[in-house]
Amino acid sequence: MFNRDVLNIDLETEAREICTEWRNLVVKKLMRRGAVVAISGGIDSSCCAGLAVRAFGAQRVFGLLMPERDSSDASKDLGRQLAEHLGIQYTVENIQPTLAAIGCYERYDAAVRSVFPHFGEGWKSKIVLPDNLLDSDRMNFYRVVVQDPQGEMFTERLPLRAYLEIVAATNFKQRIRKTLEYYHADRLNYAVTGTPNRLEYDQGFFVKNGDGTYSLAQGQDEFYFVLPYAELDLLLWAKNHGVSADNAAAEMGLETVQVERVYKDIDRKRATTLPLHLNGLLVKDVKEIVK
C-alpha cells in the first residue's frame, strides 16, 4: 500500500548492502583499491563520502573540493568540515582559471546577454521552469532570471538557442571536475565515485562524463523537477510500484490529473535523457572484449 512512509528505509541494512556491493565492484571488477569522491558540501556527495569510508576505510578515500567563480563560500567550508570529520585525505582544486581559459564564463554570459543585453559584471542569473507545471498540459518553456548589482530582478522566456548555449557552457564545470577526479583516481589506483541521487539518475539530471550550478541560489525543483524532492521521490516510488494516479493523489493531497502529469513528466524525462545512460557506442562489437 502506498503512503508517505514507504521511503522510511532501514538505513543500517541499506548502508551495509551498498558498501558490500561497492567493495565487490571496485576491487573485483574495476581492480581498484579505493574511491575518489568530489565533495560539494551537499547531501548527496556527503552521503557518498561517508559510505565510501565505511566501504574502504578512511585511508582509502580521497576527497576533492573544486570551487570556482560561482561557488558559495559555505559549500567549500562544509566540504572541508566533512572531509576532516571523516578523517580522509583531501585537496582543494580551484577550477576557475581552467574554466576561464576554456571560455566557460564568457560563453555563459554571452548567452544570457542575448536575452538581457545589459547582463555583465556584478549581475547574477539562474534558469527556472514555470510555477504552474502541475496545473497545465501546455508545453513548458524555461525562463532566465537575472539580478542586477542593485538587487532588482528581471525575468524573460529563454529561447532554445540561448538555453542550449547556457547549458553547454555550464556543463564545462562538471566535465572539468570529472577530469580532475579521474586524474587523482588514476594516480592513486582508486575508482571515481558518481554522486547523483536516485531521482537525478532516473530522470537524467546529470551531465554525461561530468556530474550545474548557477550564480543565483537555485533549487533543482526550479530548474528541472516539477515538484520538491520530498514529494517527487514518493511519486517516483508510486509510479515504479504500479500505484494508480487516483491512489497516489489521495495520499499526496493532489488532484488525480496533477499526478498523471507528474507520471507523464517522469516518462518524458526518461525517454529524452536515455542517451545519458548509454556507454560509448560501437558500430560493431569487438568480440574479443568481454563486458
N, C-alpha and C positions, 0 to 999 in steps of 0.2 A: 504494500500500500504506500502511495506517495504522500509524504508530509514533509514539513520543514526540518525534520530530524534525520532524514535519510543520509545526510553527509556527516553526521556525527560518528566518525570512524574511530576504530581502536588505534590510536596513534602509535602505541608501542608495537603492536603487531605489524602495522604498515611499515614503520621505520625498519623493523628487523627484516622484513621481506625485501624491501627496497635495497638495503645495504648488502644483503646476501647475494642478490642478483647482480647488483652493481659490481661487487668484487669479482664475481664469476666472469662478467662481461669484460672488465678491464684487464684482469690478469690472464684469463684463459683465451679469450677471443682476440682482444686487442694486443695482448702481450705487453702491457704497460704495468707500471708499479705504483701508480698514484694518480692524483687528479689535480688539474688546474681549474680554479673557479674564479670567474670575473665577478667581483663584488661591487654592487651598485649602492648598497645601503638599504635596498628594498627588501620586501618579504621573500620574494622568490629566490634570489641569489643567496640570501642569508640562510634560508632553509636548506638549499643545496650545499652550502659550505658546511653547515652543521652535520648533515647526513654524510658528507664526504669524510669528515673527521671520524665519524662513527664507523664508516666502512673501512677506511685505510689507516686511521691513526693520524694525529696532528702532524707528525713528522713527514707524512707523505701527501700532504695537501699544500698547494701553493696558491695564495690569493693574489689577485690583480685588481688594483684600483686604477681606473683610466679616465680621469676628469678631462673636460675640455671647456670651451668658452661658455657653453650654456648649462654646465653642471652647477648644481647648487652646492654651497659650502657644506650644508648639512649632510648631503649624500657622502661626501668624502670623509667627514668626521664619523658618520655612522659606520662606514666601511672599515675605517681604522679600528674603531671600538670593537667591531665584530671579530676582526682578524686577531686582535690582541686577546679578546675574551676566549676565542677558540684555541689560542696558542699556536697558530700556524705562521709559517713564514709568508711574507707578502712584500710587494713592491708597488710603488706608485709610478705609473707611466703617463705623463702628460701628453695627450694626443693632439692638443690644439695646434702646435706647429705643423704636424703632419696634415691635419685637416685643412689648415690654411694653405699649405703648399699645393695640395691637390685640388683646391678651389671649392671646397665644401661650402664655406660661408658665403663666398662671392656668388656661387650659383644659387644657393638658397635665397639670399637677399634679392637677387635679380628676379627670381620667380615671384616673390612677394611684391616686388616693385611693379611687376606687370599688372597688378591689381591695385596697389596703393603706391603711386609714383613717389610719394614723399618718404616712404619707408627707408630707414637708414640707421645711422649711429644713434644709440640710445633707445631705439624702438624695440618692442618685443612682439612675438606673434605665436599663434597656435592654430591648428586646424580642428574644426568641430563639425559634428553632424547636427541636423535639426533636432529640436526638443520633442517633437510630436511623433516619433517613429512608431510608437505603438498604436497611434490613432489614425494612421493613414496608410493606404496601399500605394501611394504615389511614389515615383522614382525619387530617391533621396540624393541631394547634392551636398557636397562638402562646402563649408564656408570657412573663410580665413578671418580670424580675429586679430587685430593689431592694437597695440597700446603705444601711444606716443610718449616722449620723455616727460610730459606733464601729467601722465596718467590717464588721459582720455582714451576711450576705447572706440574702435570702429570695426564694422563687420560687413563683408561683401561675399557674395557667392563666388566660389572658386572655379574658374574654367578648367576643363580637363587638362589642357596642356600645362597650365601652371601647377595644378595638383600633382601631376606626374613628375614635373621637374623638382618640386619641393620634396616629394617622397624619395626621388632618386638621390638628391643631394644629402638628405638626412641619412639615407642608408649607408653613405660613406662611413658614418660614425660606427655603426655596428660592425661593418666589414673590417675597418682598421683595427677595432678592438679584437676581433676574432683573429686577425693576423698575428697580433701580439700574444694572444692566448696560445696559438699554435707554436710560436717561437719558444715560449717558455716550456710548453709541453714537450717539444722535441728535445730541448737541451736537458730536461730532467727525466725523459722517458716516461712521461705521465700522459694521461688521456685528458682531452678537453671536455669540460662539463657544460652541457646545454642547460639553460636556466628558464625557458618558457614554462609557465604552469599548464595544467591540463586543459583549461579553457583556451588559452592562447594557442597551444599546439593544435587542438581540434579545429579552431576557427582560423588558423593561418595568420595569427597576429605575431609574426616574427619575420626576420629578414633571412632569406636563404644565404648561406655562407656568412652569416653575421648573427646577430641575436636580437625607437625613436624617441626621441626626446625633442622638445621644442623649447623656445626661450621663455614662454609663458607657462606657468604651472598648469598641468593638463592631466585630466583623468582619462583612463582608457575608455570609459563609457562615453566620454565626449567625442572621441576620435573614431572609435571602431565598433564598440558594442552598443546594443540598443537598450540595455539595462545595466544597472550596477552589478558588480561581480556577485554579490551575495544572492541576488535573485536569479541572475543568468546561470550561475553554477547549478542551482536547483532545477531550472527548466531544462538545462542540458541533460542532467541526470534523468529527468522525467521523459524527455524525448528518447534518450538511449534505452530506456527500460519500457517503452511502449505505453506510457501513460497518456491517455487522451487529453486533448486540449481542454475539454469540459472539466475533467477531474483536476487537472493542473491549475486551471483558472480558479476553481472553487477554493483550493488550498492557498493559492497565492494572492487572493483578493483582486484578481484581474478579470477582465471580460474574456470570454472564450475567443472572440475574434482577435484580441490582443495576443493571446498565447499562440494562436495559429500564425500570426505574423512573426512571432519570435521563432517558431519552428521553421517557417519558410526561410527566415534570415539565416538560421543555422545551416540549413541545406544549401542555400545560395553561397554562403562563405566557404563551405566545404568544397563545393564544386569549383568555385573560381580560384581557390588557393591550392588546389590539388598539386599543381606543379612544384610548389614549395616543398612538398614531401617526397618528391622523386629524387633519386640519385642521378649521377651522370648517366646519360643515355647513350647506348651504343647502337650503331646501325646493324651490327651483327654481334652475337655473343662470342666471347673468346672461350671456347670450350675447355681450354686447359686451366682456366681460372675458376676455382670453385668458390662460390659465395656462401 
